[in-house]
């Protein structure tokens, strides 16, 4: 019996990768639907939509920018921010166009794909754990630490 040619191995890997991405999308779908509801006003008010394919970035995502998104991010209940991810939806400030910011938010998209609908609870739990250990709820949250590491990988 002959070994499989390299092309077959790549195709099998690609099929597996696509199935894993699809599973992550479905697992995080309730969060992504909530994200879509939040960005509808951004799009209606003339915002833009950019699709980031999972094949290139590891996880598929939609990036939405616009004046309404800028307002939402500036008036977020937890403080002003440049971007936020909800499931596979990223709301980004129009002025914030760095690859580092995108890498940070894509890490949160990947986290949502892994954790699914329990991601918000896990995120809050990580903040509570950081606080209990004497840390800061945002900077010492394990999910944020991982997102900052994703940013640094771009610089390395």
N, C-alpha and C positions, 0 to 999 in steps of 0.2 A: 504494500500500500504506500503510495507516494504522499509526502506531506503537502498540505494545502499551499498553493501559491500565496505570496505576500498580499496580492490584491484581495483574495478571499478573506484573509485575516483582517485586513483593514475594513472591508465591508461589514464583517461580523461585528467588529468593534464599533463601527459607525451605527449599526442597527441597535446595538446595546446602548450606546450613548443616546441615541434618539429616544429609545424606550424609557431610559432613566429621566431624560428631560421632560418627556410627556407625563411621566408619573409625578414629577415635581410640580409641573404646571397644574395638574389635576388636584394634587394634595393641597396646594396653596390657592386653589380656585376661589373659595369663599373670600379670602383676603383680597385677591385680585379684583373680584366683583365689587367689593367695598371701595377699592382704589379707583375703579372705573366710575363709580357714582360720584366720588370726590372730584374727578377730573372732567366730568361732563361740563360743568360751568366754565372751566378753563378753555375747553375746546369750543363751546358755544360763543365765548367772548373773543374768538379769533386766535386761540392758542395753536401751537403746532404739536404734531405727534411724530415721533421717530421710533421705528421698530429696530430693536437690537436682536439679531438672530442668535439663538443659543449655540449654533455651530461655531460662531466666531468668538463669543464671549463666555461660553460655558453654561450660561442660563439665558433663556429668552426673556426680554423685557420690553416694555413700552415706556418711552421717556416723553413726558408732556411738559411743555413750557408755555408761558403766556402771562399776561398782566394779572389775571385772576389767580394763577398759581403763585406768582410773586407775592400777592396780597396774603394768600393762605399761608405761605411759608413765613412771611414776616410777622403774622399774627397767630402763630401756632401756640396752643395753650402751654406747651413746655418751653417756649422761648423761640426766638427767631432762628431760622436755619436756612441753609442754601439748597437743600434737597431732602427728600424723604422717600422711602420705598414702602409701598403697601402691596404685599404679594409680589406680583410681577410688574407692577406699575411704579414708575419713578416720577415724582413731581420735582422738577428742577427749576431753580431760579434762572431767568433768562441771562443774567450777567455771569452766572457760575457755569463756565464751560470747560473746566479742567478735566483731564483724564483721571486725575487722582480722585476727584469727587465722584466721577462715574464708577471707578473701581470700588470705592467705598460703598456706594449704593448697590452695585451689583453683588457685592458680598452679602448685603442684607437680603437681596432677592434670592440668592443661593440658600441663605439661612431659612427663608420662608419656604423654599422648595423642600428643604430637609425636615423642618418642624411642622409645616402645614398650618392648620387652623389653630394649633396651640402655640404658635410662635409669639403672638402678643403676650400671652401669659408667661412663657419662658423668658421673654425679654424683661418683663416686669420682675419676675423672680430673680433674674441675674442682677438687676438693679438693687433689689432688696438685699440680696446676698452681699453685694459690694458694700452697701451701707452698713450691714451687720458686721462686716469685717473692718469697718472704719474707713472705707474708701468713699469715693464720690459716685453717685448713682449713674452718671453718664460715662465719665472717663474710665472708671474701673469695671464697667459692665463688660462681661466676657464677649458679648456680641459686638460691642463697639471696639474692643481691643482687636478682635479678628478683622473687623472692617478697616481699621487703621493699618494692620499688617498687609492687607490687600493693597492699600494705597502705596505702602513702602515698596512692595514688589515691583511697582512700576518704575521706581527710582533706581532700584538695584540693577 
